[in-house]
């Protein structure tokens, strides 16, 4: 597993604006794209959860998150171009892209706009169509607390003190939740992801609100994607519905592979980590020599 402290964030200037990223591992490049309330730290957690360090992971803070200003890319197209500009800076010709949740639109546009540079796509619990579901009340509540560090610290301590109770907000099945939280590898990863959302939360809001706008308006010419694609999605995902999004991605992207996690929720990378990781690593292995 990739070590937590193996990477440090850097901010580089590209022709499209500044972008924050961190690197870990070695080998063929893989761009890692976090979801809402994320940043490079959560992009690294994504890599550590579903991959081994036989690849060079470029973990990005998408625009509006942490050290990457929103002005560097307000649209999914702009974010994809920013990723390509970052690869230019790093001297990387081609890369696979792995995205979770709200990172999906950026990954899709990277494949669409830079087909000669995209070795493959891994889309985990990501949207493939417009999301028009109501924004959860919890987001509005947390947003109101984001600029009060002392309150956030109390919320963080409370969330981690009884982490199994906190995890039940994402994992309904009590036994599955207990097993996930107590797993010696998965439990700490899931806990780390949860804790990270309280760290510099105010610096994650602009990107999250922008993601909401993007997912409520963006549509994608999925039939034009040329890159090999793996879709990983849980059938019980209440945030990005399997029937609408996994179906759209798997039926419209030519040759797309679909790993269905039966009963899996939005956090299937944790609850079903072994299954997901095995398939992701097998898929990425096949992209290594893609020209």
C-alpha positions as CSV (number, residue, x, y, z in Angstrom):
1,X,0.0,0.0,0.0
2,X,1.2,3.5,-0.7
3,X,2.6,5.1,2.4
4,X,0.7,8.1,3.9
5,X,3.7,10.3,4.2
6,X,5.3,9.3,0.9
7,X,4.2,12.4,-0.9
8,X,4.2,16.2,-0.3
9,X,2.0,18.7,-2.1
10,X,3.5,21.1,-4.6
11,X,1.9,24.0,-6.5
12,X,3.1,24.6,-10.0
13,X,2.2,27.3,-12.6
14,X,0.9,26.1,-15.9
15,X,-0.3,28.1,-18.9
16,X,-3.8,27.6,-17.6
17,X,-3.1,28.6,-14.0
18,X,-1.7,27.1,-10.8
19,X,-2.4,23.5,-9.8
20,X,-1.6,21.7,-6.6
21,X,-0.6,18.0,-6.8
22,X,1.4,15.3,-5.0
23,X,3.2,12.3,-6.4
24,X,3.7,8.8,-5.1
25,X,5.0,5.5,-6.5
26,X,6.8,4.9,-9.7
27,X,6.1,3.4,-13.1
28,X,3.5,4.4,-15.7
29,X,1.6,7.5,-14.8
30,X,-1.9,7.6,-13.3
31,X,-3.8,10.8,-12.7
32,X,-5.9,10.5,-9.5
33,X,-9.0,12.7,-9.2
34,X,-10.9,13.1,-5.9
35,X,-14.6,13.8,-5.4
36,X,-16.5,16.5,-3.5
37,X,-15.0,18.0,-0.4
38,X,-11.7,16.6,-1.6
39,X,-8.2,17.7,-2.6
40,X,-4.8,16.1,-3.4
41,X,-4.9,14.3,0.0
42,X,-8.1,12.5,-0.9
43,X,-6.8,11.8,-4.4
44,X,-3.9,10.0,-2.7
45,X,-6.3,8.1,-0.4
46,X,-8.1,6.9,-3.6
47,X,-4.8,5.6,-5.0
48,X,-3.8,4.0,-1.7
49,X,-7.2,2.3,-1.4
50,X,-7.5,0.7,-4.8
51,X,-3.9,0.5,-6.1
52,X,-0.4,-0.7,-5.4
53,X,2.7,1.5,-5.8
54,X,3.7,0.0,-9.2
55,X,2.4,3.2,-10.9
56,X,3.4,6.8,-10.7
57,X,0.4,8.4,-9.1
58,X,-0.2,12.1,-9.8
59,X,-2.7,13.1,-7.1
60,X,-4.4,16.4,-8.1
61,X,-6.3,19.0,-6.2
62,X,-9.0,19.9,-8.8
63,X,-9.8,23.7,-9.2
64,X,-11.5,25.2,-6.1
65,X,-9.9,22.7,-3.8
66,X,-7.0,23.5,-1.4
67,X,-4.1,25.0,-3.3
68,X,-5.7,25.0,-6.8
69,X,-7.7,28.2,-7.4
70,X,-11.1,27.8,-9.0
71,X,-10.0,30.1,-11.8
72,X,-7.7,27.4,-13.1
73,X,-10.7,25.4,-14.4
74,X,-14.4,26.0,-13.6
75,X,-15.7,23.6,-16.2
76,X,-15.0,19.8,-16.6
77,X,-13.3,20.7,-19.9
78,X,-11.1,23.3,-18.2
79,X,-10.2,20.8,-15.4
80,X,-9.2,18.2,-18.0
81,X,-7.0,20.7,-19.9
82,X,-5.4,21.7,-16.6
83,X,-4.5,18.0,-16.0
84,X,-2.9,17.9,-19.4
85,X,-1.0,21.1,-18.7
86,X,0.2,19.6,-15.4
87,X,1.4,16.4,-17.3
88,X,3.3,18.7,-19.6
89,X,5.1,20.3,-16.7
90,X,6.0,16.9,-15.3
91,X,7.2,15.6,-18.6
92,X,4.6,12.9,-18.8
93,X,3.3,12.0,-22.3
94,X,0.6,9.6,-21.5
95,X,-1.4,8.7,-18.3
96,X,-4.3,6.7,-17.2
97,X,-6.9,8.5,-15.1
98,X,-8.7,7.2,-12.1
99,X,-11.6,9.2,-10.6
100,X,-14.1,8.8,-7.8
101,X,-17.5,10.5,-7.5
102,X,-17.3,14.2,-8.5
103,X,-14.0,13.6,-10.2
104,X,-15.7,11.8,-13.0
105,X,-16.6,14.7,-15.3
106,X,-12.9,15.8,-15.3
107,X,-11.8,12.3,-16.1
108,X,-14.3,11.9,-18.9
109,X,-13.3,15.2,-20.5
110,X,-9.6,14.2,-20.2
111,X,-10.3,11.1,-22.3
112,X,-12.5,13.1,-24.7
113,X,-10.2,16.2,-25.2
114,X,-6.9,14.4,-24.9
115,X,-7.4,11.0,-26.5
116,X,-3.8,10.7,-27.5
117,X,-2.7,11.1,-23.9
118,X,-5.2,9.0,-22.0
119,X,-4.1,5.3,-21.6
120,X,-7.3,4.3,-19.8
121,X,-10.1,5.4,-17.5
122,X,-11.2,4.0,-14.2
123,X,-14.5,5.6,-13.1
124,X,-15.5,4.7,-9.5
125,X,-19.0,5.7,-8.4
126,X,-18.9,8.6,-10.9
127,X,-21.7,10.3,-12.8
128,X,-22.3,9.7,-16.5
129,X,-25.2,12.0,-16.8
130,X,-26.8,15.0,-15.2
131,X,-27.4,14.8,-11.4
132,X,-30.6,16.5,-10.4
133,X,-31.2,15.0,-6.9
134,X,-31.7,17.4,-4.0
135,X,-28.5,18.5,-2.2
136,X,-28.4,16.8,1.2
137,X,-29.3,19.0,4.2
138,X,-26.1,17.9,5.9
139,X,-24.0,19.7,3.2
140,X,-25.8,23.0,4.0
141,X,-25.2,22.5,7.7
142,X,-21.5,21.7,7.3
143,X,-21.0,24.6,4.9
144,X,-22.3,27.0,7.6
145,X,-19.6,25.7,10.0
146,X,-16.7,25.7,7.5
147,X,-15.3,29.1,8.6
148,X,-15.3,28.2,12.4
149,X,-12.2,26.1,13.0
150,X,-13.0,25.5,16.7
151,X,-16.4,24.1,15.8
152,X,-14.9,22.0,13.1
153,X,-12.4,20.5,15.5
154,X,-15.1,19.5,17.9
155,X,-17.1,18.0,15.0
156,X,-14.0,16.1,13.9
157,X,-13.3,14.7,17.4
158,X,-17.0,13.6,17.7
159,X,-17.0,12.0,14.3
160,X,-13.8,10.0,15.0
161,X,-14.6,9.2,18.6
162,X,-17.4,6.8,17.6
163,X,-16.3,6.2,14.1
164,X,-18.6,3.2,13.6
165,X,-21.6,5.5,14.3
166,X,-20.2,8.0,11.9
167,X,-19.6,5.4,9.2
168,X,-23.3,4.3,9.4
169,X,-24.2,7.5,7.6
170,X,-22.5,6.0,4.5
171,X,-22.9,2.2,5.2
172,X,-26.4,1.2,6.1
173,X,-25.8,-2.5,6.7
174,X,-24.7,-2.8,10.3
175,X,-22.5,-5.9,9.9
176,X,-20.8,-4.5,6.7
177,X,-20.2,-1.2,8.5
178,X,-18.7,-3.0,11.5
179,X,-16.5,-5.2,9.3
180,X,-15.3,-2.2,7.3
181,X,-14.5,0.0,10.2
182,X,-12.6,-2.7,12.1
183,X,-10.6,-3.9,9.1
184,X,-6.9,-3.2,9.9
185,X,-6.3,-1.7,6.4
186,X,-9.6,-0.3,5.2
187,X,-10.7,1.1,8.6
188,X,-7.8,3.5,8.9
189,X,-8.1,4.6,5.2
190,X,-11.9,5.3,5.6
191,X,-11.2,7.1,8.9
192,X,-8.5,9.2,7.3
193,X,-10.8,10.2,4.4
194,X,-13.5,11.3,6.9
195,X,-11.0,13.3,9.0
196,X,-9.6,15.0,5.9
197,X,-12.9,16.7,5.1
198,X,-12.7,18.7,8.4
199,X,-9.1,19.8,7.6
200,X,-9.1,23.2,5.8
201,X,-12.8,22.7,5.0
202,X,-13.3,26.3,3.9
203,X,-10.7,25.6,1.2
204,X,-12.7,22.7,-0.2
205,X,-16.1,24.5,-0.5
206,X,-15.6,26.5,-3.7
207,X,-14.7,23.4,-5.6
208,X,-17.5,21.4,-4.1
209,X,-20.1,24.1,-5.0
210,X,-18.6,24.3,-8.5
211,X,-18.8,20.5,-8.8
212,X,-22.5,20.7,-8.0
213,X,-23.0,23.2,-10.8
214,X,-21.1,21.0,-13.2
215,X,-23.0,17.8,-12.4
216,X,-26.3,19.6,-12.7
217,X,-25.7,20.8,-16.3
218,X,-23.0,18.8,-18.0
219,X,-23.7,16.1,-20.6
220,X,-21.0,14.0,-22.3
221,X,-20.6,12.5,-25.8
222,X,-19.6,9.2,-24.2
223,X,-19.7,7.4,-27.5
224,X,-16.6,9.3,-28.6
225,X,-14.4,8.0,-25.8
226,X,-11.6,5.9,-27.3
227,X,-9.7,5.0,-24.1
228,X,-10.2,1.6,-22.5
229,X,-12.6,2.2,-19.6
230,X,-13.5,0.4,-16.4
231,X,-16.6,1.4,-14.5
232,X,-16.9,0.4,-10.8
233,X,-20.3,1.1,-9.2
234,X,-22.5,-0.1,-6.4
235,X,-26.1,-1.0,-7.0
236,X,-27.2,0.7,-3.7
237,X,-25.4,4.0,-4.4
238,X,-27.8,6.7,-3.2
239,X,-25.6,9.6,-4.3
240,X,-24.9,8.6,-7.9
241,X,-27.6,6.1,-8.8
242,X,-26.4,2.9,-10.4
243,X,-29.4,2.5,-12.8
244,X,-28.9,6.0,-14.3
245,X,-25.1,6.5,-14.2
246,X,-23.4,3.2,-14.3
247,X,-25.8,2.1,-17.0
248,X,-25.1,5.2,-19.1
249,X,-21.4,4.9,-18.8
250,X,-21.2,1.1,-19.5
251,X,-23.6,1.1,-22.5
252,X,-22.5,4.3,-24.2
253,X,-18.7,4.2,-23.8
254,X,-17.4,1.8,-26.6
255,X,-16.0,-1.4,-25.1
256,X,-16.4,-0.3,-21.5
257,X,-16.1,-2.9,-18.7
258,X,-18.4,-2.8,-15.7
259,X,-17.7,-4.1,-12.3
260,X,-21.0,-4.2,-10.5
261,X,-20.8,-4.2,-6.7
262,X,-24.0,-5.9,-5.6
263,X,-25.4,-4.0,-2.7
264,X,-22.5,-1.6,-2.7
265,X,-23.0,2.0,-1.7
266,X,-21.2,5.2,-2.6
267,X,-18.2,4.1,-0.5
268,X,-17.7,0.7,-2.2
269,X,-14.0,1.3,-2.5
270,X,-13.9,0.7,1.3
271,X,-16.7,-1.8,1.9
272,X,-15.6,-4.0,-1.1
273,X,-11.9,-3.0,-1.3
274,X,-10.4,-6.3,-2.2
275,X,-12.8,-6.9,-5.1
276,X,-12.4,-3.4,-6.4
277,X,-8.6,-3.2,-6.0
278,X,-8.1,-6.6,-7.7
279,X,-10.1,-5.5,-10.8
280,X,-8.6,-2.0,-10.9
281,X,-5.0,-3.3,-10.7
282,X,-5.7,-5.9,-13.4
283,X,-7.2,-3.2,-15.6
284,X,-4.4,-0.7,-15.1
285,X,-1.9,-3.5,-15.8
286,X,-3.4,-3.8,-19.3
287,X,-3.0,-0.1,-19.9
288,X,0.8,-0.1,-19.2
289,X,1.9,-0.7,-22.8
290,X,-0.9,1.1,-24.5
291,X,0.4,3.4,-27.3
